[in-house]
Amino acid sequence: MPALKTFKGTAKNGNLQKALELAIQAALDSAPGADRMAVWTLKKVSGRNGGIAGFKEVTVAISARIS
């Protein structure tokens, strides 16, 4: 069984779904081949909002096995 690895995705517009999609895509991109599958678990969600720059960032970290 492949080892668990951590993958992250960050959405600069505060979209949680987009951040999750980016994390899953990072997991899939880490393995060669066309027929990959990621089995993942949500590990951490974090973000920042406000400030002079108007931050609206959300970052998702997942633990995944790629097969």
N, CA, C and O atoms as a Tinker XYZ file with bonds, in Angstrom:
   268  protein
     1  N      0.835000   -1.168000    0.000000    73     2
     2  CA     0.000000    0.000000    0.000000    64     1     3
     3  C      0.892000    1.248000    0.000000    63     2     4     5
     4  O      1.835000    1.324000    0.787000    81     3
     5  N      0.609000    2.225000   -0.869000    73     3     6
     6  CA     1.423000    3.446000   -0.910000    64     5     7
     7  C      1.344000    4.224000    0.405000    63     6     8     9
     8  O      0.343000    4.167000    1.119000    81     7
     9  N      2.400000    4.938000    0.700000    73     7    10
    10  CA     2.449000    5.741000    1.925000    64     9    11
    11  C      1.570000    6.976000    1.797000    63    10    12    13
    12  O      1.325000    7.469000    0.696000    81    11
    13  N      1.100000    7.468000    2.934000    73    11    14
    14  CA     0.339000    8.719000    2.966000    64    13    15
    15  C      1.286000    9.892000    2.765000    63    14    16    17
    16  O      2.376000    9.931000    3.336000    81    15
    17  N      0.855000   10.848000    1.944000    73    15    18
    18  CA     1.606000   12.077000    1.732000    64    17    19
    19  C      0.659000   13.245000    1.917000    63    18    20    21
    20  O     -0.554000   13.101000    1.765000    81    19
    21  N      1.211000   14.399000    2.245000    73    19    22
    22  CA     0.409000   15.610000    2.434000    64    21    23
    23  C      0.510000   16.483000    1.188000    63    22    24    25
    24  O      1.592000   16.685000    0.637000    81    23
    25  N     -0.640000   16.996000    0.757000    73    23    26
    26  CA    -0.721000   17.886000   -0.401000    64    25    27
    27  C     -1.555000   19.095000   -0.009000    63    26    28    29
    28  O     -2.494000   18.978000    0.778000    81    27
    29  N     -1.209000   20.271000   -0.565000    73    27    30
    30  CA    -1.908000   21.515000   -0.234000    64    29    31
    31  C     -2.412000   22.205000   -1.495000    63    30    32    33
    32  O     -1.842000   22.071000   -2.578000    81    31
    33  N     -3.492000   22.941000   -1.318000    73    31    34
    34  CA    -4.030000   23.785000   -2.366000    64    33    35
    35  C     -4.473000   25.092000   -1.745000    63    34    36    37
    36  O     -5.056000   25.094000   -0.661000    81    35
    37  N     -4.206000   26.216000   -2.418000    73    35    38
    38  CA    -4.577000   27.532000   -1.904000    64    37    39
    39  C     -5.391000   28.275000   -2.941000    63    38    40    41
    40  O     -4.991000   28.377000   -4.101000    81    39
    41  N     -6.541000   28.798000   -2.520000    73    39    42
    42  CA    -7.370000   29.641000   -3.377000    64    41    43
    43  C     -7.242000   31.079000   -2.886000    63    42    44    45
    44  O     -7.508000   31.364000   -1.718000    81    43
    45  N     -6.841000   31.969000   -3.757000    73    43    46
    46  CA    -6.615000   33.373000   -3.388000    64    45    47
    47  C     -7.923000   34.155000   -3.269000    63    46    48    49
    48  O     -7.922000   35.285000   -2.780000    81    47
    49  N     -9.053000   33.561000   -3.714000    73    47    50
    50  CA   -10.341000   34.249000   -3.657000    64    49    51
    51  C    -11.214000   33.766000   -2.498000    63    50    52    53
    52  O    -12.380000   34.151000   -2.409000    81    51
    53  N    -10.669000   32.931000   -1.610000    73    51    54
    54  CA   -11.407000   32.448000   -0.456000    64    53    55
    55  C    -12.351000   31.300000   -0.735000    63    54    56    57
    56  O    -13.177000   30.972000    0.116000    81    55
    57  N    -12.258000   30.675000   -1.901000    73    55    58
    58  CA   -13.158000   29.595000   -2.299000    64    57    59
    59  C    -12.632000   28.259000   -1.765000    63    58    60    61
    60  O    -11.626000   27.741000   -2.250000    81    59
    61  N    -13.315000   27.714000   -0.772000    73    59    62
    62  CA   -12.893000   26.463000   -0.141000    64    61    63
    63  C    -12.898000   25.299000   -1.122000    63    62    64    65
    64  O    -11.977000   24.482000   -1.118000    81    63
    65  N    -13.919000   25.215000   -1.959000    73    63    66
    66  CA   -14.015000   24.128000   -2.945000    64    65    67
    67  C    -12.837000   24.170000   -3.916000    63    66    68    69
    68  O    -12.274000   23.128000   -4.253000    81    67
    69  N    -12.468000   25.350000   -4.361000    73    67    70
    70  CA   -11.343000   25.497000   -5.288000    64    69    71
    71  C    -10.034000   25.065000   -4.617000    63    70    72    73
    72  O     -9.208000   24.403000   -5.244000    81    71
    73  N     -9.844000   25.431000   -3.360000    73    71    74
    74  CA    -8.634000   25.033000   -2.635000    64    73    75
    75  C     -8.560000   23.520000   -2.511000    63    74    76    77
    76  O     -7.486000   22.939000   -2.665000    81    75
    77  N     -9.692000   22.873000   -2.232000    73    75    78
    78  CA    -9.725000   21.414000   -2.137000    64    77    79
    79  C     -9.406000   20.781000   -3.486000    63    78    80    81
    80  O     -8.639000   19.820000   -3.554000    81    79
    81  N     -9.990000   21.313000   -4.563000    73    79    82
    82  CA    -9.709000   20.792000   -5.907000    64    81    83
    83  C     -8.229000   20.915000   -6.246000    63    82    84    85
    84  O     -7.657000   20.007000   -6.850000    81    83
    85  N     -7.603000   22.021000   -5.865000    73    83    86
    86  CA    -6.172000   22.217000   -6.130000    64    85    87
    87  C     -5.320000   21.223000   -5.347000    63    86    88    89
    88  O     -4.319000   20.730000   -5.867000    81    87
    89  N     -5.698000   20.921000   -4.109000    73    87    90
    90  CA    -4.961000   19.948000   -3.301000    64    89    91
    91  C     -5.080000   18.552000   -3.903000    63    90    92    93
    92  O     -4.093000   17.820000   -3.983000    81    91
    93  N     -6.283000   18.187000   -4.324000    73    91    94
    94  CA    -6.482000   16.871000   -4.940000    64    93    95
    95  C     -5.728000   16.785000   -6.256000    63    94    96    97
    96  O     -5.124000   15.754000   -6.553000    81    95
    97  N     -5.750000   17.843000   -7.046000    73    95    98
    98  CA    -5.019000   17.844000   -8.309000    64    97    99
    99  C     -3.516000   17.721000   -8.074000    63    98   100   101
   100  O     -2.822000   17.043000   -8.832000    81    99
   101  N     -3.015000   18.372000   -7.032000    73    99   102
   102  CA    -1.586000   18.247000   -6.696000    64   101   103
   103  C     -1.250000   16.796000   -6.358000    63   102   104   105
   104  O     -0.189000   16.297000   -6.734000    81   103
   105  N     -2.145000   16.127000   -5.655000    73   103   106
   106  CA    -1.926000   14.713000   -5.323000    64   105   107
   107  C     -1.895000   13.869000   -6.592000    63   106   108   109
   108  O     -1.004000   13.036000   -6.761000    81   107
   109  N     -2.848000   14.076000   -7.472000    73   107   110
   110  CA    -2.902000   13.304000   -8.719000    64   109   111
   111  C     -1.692000   13.580000   -9.613000    63   110   112   113
   112  O     -1.173000   12.673000  -10.263000    81   111
   113  N     -1.249000   14.840000   -9.640000    73   111   114
   114  CA    -0.090000   15.201000  -10.467000    64   113   115
   115  C      1.212000   14.603000   -9.949000    63   114   116   117
   116  O      2.206000   14.563000  -10.674000    81   115
   117  N      1.216000   14.140000   -8.702000    73   115   118
   118  CA     2.448000   13.595000   -8.126000    64   117   119
   119  C      2.752000   12.177000   -8.609000    63   118   120   121
   120  O      3.845000   11.661000   -8.374000    81   119
   121  N      1.798000   11.554000   -9.275000    73   119   122
   122  CA     1.992000   10.172000   -9.741000    64   121   123
   123  C      1.899000   10.127000  -11.262000    63   122   124   125
   124  O      1.070000   10.823000  -11.850000    81   123
   125  N      2.741000    9.317000  -11.907000    73   123   126
   126  CA     2.690000    9.206000  -13.362000    64   125   127
   127  C      1.497000    8.365000  -13.815000    63   126   128   129
   128  O      0.895000    7.641000  -13.022000    81   127
   129  N      1.170000    8.472000  -15.086000    73   127   130
   130  CA     0.130000    7.633000  -15.662000    64   129   131
   131  C     -1.186000    8.364000  -15.818000    63   130   132   133
   132  O     -1.417000    9.408000  -15.208000    81   131
   133  N     -2.040000    7.798000  -16.642000    73   131   134
   134  CA    -3.323000    8.422000  -16.935000    64   133   135
   135  C     -4.433000    7.941000  -16.010000    63   134   136   137
   136  O     -5.406000    8.662000  -15.794000    81   135
   137  N     -4.307000    6.752000  -15.466000    73   135   138
   138  CA    -5.369000    6.169000  -14.653000    64   137   139
   139  C     -4.961000    6.152000  -13.185000    63   138   140   141
   140  O     -4.668000    5.098000  -12.620000    81   139
   141  N     -4.947000    7.355000  -12.568000    73   139   142
   142  CA    -4.545000    7.475000  -11.163000    64   141   143
   143  C     -5.792000    7.679000  -10.310000    63   142   144   145
   144  O     -6.818000    8.171000  -10.779000    81   143
   145  N     -5.673000    7.291000   -9.060000    73   143   146
   146  CA    -6.762000    7.529000   -8.127000    64   145   147
   147  C     -6.161000    7.998000   -6.808000    63   146   148   149
   148  O     -5.181000    7.433000   -6.324000    81   147
   149  N     -6.761000    9.038000   -6.234000    73   147   150
   150  CA    -6.337000    9.552000   -4.936000    64   149   151
   151  C     -7.394000    9.194000   -3.905000    63   150   152   153
   152  O     -8.573000    9.504000   -4.074000    81   151
   153  N     -6.968000    8.548000   -2.849000    73   151   154
   154  CA    -7.830000    8.288000   -1.694000    64   153   155
   155  C     -7.333000    9.257000   -0.623000    63   154   156   157
   156  O     -6.210000    9.125000   -0.138000    81   155
   157  N     -8.159000   10.218000   -0.260000    73   155   158
   158  CA    -7.676000   11.302000    0.579000    64   157   159
   159  C     -8.569000   11.539000    1.794000    63   158   160   161
   160  O     -9.730000   11.134000    1.837000    81   159
   161  N     -7.976000   12.215000    2.780000    73   159   162
   162  CA    -8.655000   12.645000    4.002000    64   161   163
   163  C     -8.290000   14.101000    4.250000    63   162   164   165
   164  O     -7.132000   14.499000    4.118000    81   163
   165  N     -9.283000   14.876000    4.607000    73   163   166
   166  CA    -9.045000   16.270000    4.946000    64   165   167
   167  C     -8.193000   16.348000    6.210000    63   166   168   169
   168  O     -8.525000   15.756000    7.237000    81   167
   169  N     -7.099000   17.082000    6.116000    73   167   170
   170  CA    -6.158000   17.164000    7.231000    64   169   171
   171  C     -6.269000   18.507000    7.955000    63   170   172   173
   172  O     -6.303000   18.557000    9.185000    81   171
   173  N     -6.327000   19.606000    7.174000    73   171   174
   174  CA    -6.325000   20.927000    7.788000    64   173   175
   175  C     -6.906000   21.951000    6.823000    63   174   176   177
   176  O     -6.690000   21.879000    5.613000    81   175
   177  N     -7.642000   22.900000    7.377000    73   175   178
   178  CA    -8.140000   24.051000    6.617000    64   177   179
   179  C     -7.690000   25.295000    7.366000    63   178   180   181
   180  O     -7.868000   25.399000    8.579000    81   179
   181  N     -7.107000   26.236000    6.638000    73   179   182
   182  CA    -6.675000   27.481000    7.264000    64   181   183
   183  C     -6.851000   28.610000    6.257000    63   182   184   185
   184  O     -7.049000   28.367000    5.066000    81   183
   185  N     -6.778000   29.837000    6.741000    73   183   186
   186  CA    -6.925000   30.961000    5.831000    64   185   187
   187  C     -6.619000   32.272000    6.498000    63   186   188   189
   188  O     -6.244000   32.336000    7.669000    81   187
   189  N     -6.791000   33.326000    5.713000    73   187   190
   190  CA    -6.642000   34.677000    6.238000    64   189   191
   191  C     -7.551000   35.607000    5.448000    63   190   192   193
   192  O     -7.702000   35.473000    4.233000    81   191
   193  N     -8.146000   36.542000    6.159000    73   191   194
   194  CA    -9.047000   37.510000    5.553000    64   193   195
   195  C     -8.729000   38.896000    6.084000    63   194   196   197
   196  O     -8.311000   39.060000    7.230000    81   195
   197  N     -8.934000   39.887000    5.233000    73   195   198
   198  CA    -8.825000   41.279000    5.657000    64   197   199
   199  C     -7.455000   41.880000    5.439000    63   198   200   201
   200  O     -6.668000   41.426000    4.608000    81   199
   201  N     -7.199000   42.918000    6.217000    73   199   202
   202  CA    -5.947000   43.651000    6.087000    64   201   203
   203  C     -6.025000   44.673000    4.958000    63   202   204   205
   204  O     -7.005000   44.717000    4.214000    81   203
   205  N     -5.009000   45.474000    4.843000    73   203   206
   206  CA    -4.961000   46.502000    3.800000    64   205   207
   207  C     -4.981000   45.872000    2.419000    63   206   208   209
   208  O     -5.585000   46.417000    1.494000    81   207
   209  N     -4.327000   44.731000    2.273000    73   207   210
   210  CA    -4.283000   44.057000    0.968000    64   209   211
   211  C     -5.602000   43.359000    0.642000    63   210   212   213
   212  O     -5.798000   42.931000   -0.495000    81   211
   213  N     -6.504000   43.234000    1.605000    73   211   214
   214  CA    -7.784000   42.590000    1.366000    64   213   215
   215  C     -7.666000   41.092000    1.122000    63   214   216   217
   216  O     -8.291000   40.561000    0.204000    81   215
   217  N     -6.881000   40.418000    1.927000    73   215   218
   218  CA    -6.680000   38.973000    1.751000    64   217   219
   219  C     -7.991000   38.214000    1.893000    63   218   220   221
   220  O     -8.820000   38.523000    2.749000    81   219
   221  N     -8.158000   37.216000    1.034000    73   219   222
   222  CA    -9.272000   36.268000    1.117000    64   221   223
   223  C     -8.732000   34.901000    0.712000    63   222   224   225
   224  O     -9.215000   34.292000   -0.243000    81   223
   225  N     -7.738000   34.428000    1.436000    73   223   226
   226  CA    -7.083000   33.173000    1.084000    64   225   227
   227  C     -7.585000   32.031000    1.952000    63   226   228   229
   228  O     -7.854000   32.208000    3.140000    81   227
   229  N     -7.707000   30.867000    1.348000    73   227   230
   230  CA    -8.011000   29.644000    2.100000    64   229   231
   231  C     -7.055000   28.553000    1.599000    63   230   232   233
   232  O     -6.855000   28.399000    0.394000    81   231
   233  N     -6.470000   27.804000    2.533000    73   231   234
   234  CA    -5.557000   26.722000    2.201000    64   233   235
   235  C     -6.106000   25.431000    2.788000    63   234   236   237
   236  O     -6.520000   25.381000    3.946000    81   235
   237  N     -6.100000   24.390000    1.966000    73   235   238
   238  CA    -6.549000   23.063000    2.371000    64   237   239
   239  C     -5.383000   22.112000    2.286000    63   238   240   241
   240  O     -4.664000   22.098000    1.287000    81   239
   241  N     -5.182000   21.314000    3.319000    73   239   242
   242  CA    -4.166000   20.261000    3.312000    64   241   243
   243  C     -4.902000   18.923000    3.419000    63   242   244   245
   244  O     -5.809000   18.759000    4.234000    81   243
   245  N     -4.490000   17.972000    2.576000    73   243   246
   246  CA    -5.072000   16.622000    2.596000    64   245   247
   247  C     -3.960000   15.609000    2.771000    63   246   248   249
   248  O     -2.810000   15.855000    2.404000    81   247
   249  N     -4.316000   14.469000    3.335000    73   247   250
   250  CA    -3.434000   13.310000    3.370000    64   249   251
   251  C     -3.980000   12.362000    2.306000    63   250   252   253
   252  O     -5.172000   12.054000    2.294000    81   251
   253  N     -3.099000   11.900000    1.409000    73   251   254
   254  CA    -3.595000   11.078000    0.308000    64   253   255
   255  C     -2.655000    9.930000   -0.009000    63   254   256   257
   256  O     -1.441000   10.009000    0.178000    81   255
   257  N     -3.274000    8.847000   -0.503000    73   255   258
   258  CA    -2.564000    7.716000   -1.102000    64   257   259
   259  C     -2.908000    7.738000   -2.586000    63   258   260   261
   260  O     -4.075000    7.866000   -2.958000    81   259
   261  N     -1.900000    7.614000   -3.421000    73   259   262
   262  CA    -2.121000    7.631000   -4.866000    64   261   263
   263  C     -1.873000    6.224000   -5.404000    63   262   264   265
   264  O     -0.840000    5.609000   -5.141000    81   263
   265  N     -2.841000    5.740000   -6.156000    73   263   266
   266  CA    -2.666000    4.416000   -6.769000    64   265   267
   267  C     -3.043000    4.470000   -8.228000    63   266   268
   268  O     -2.966000    3.457000   -8.924000    81   267
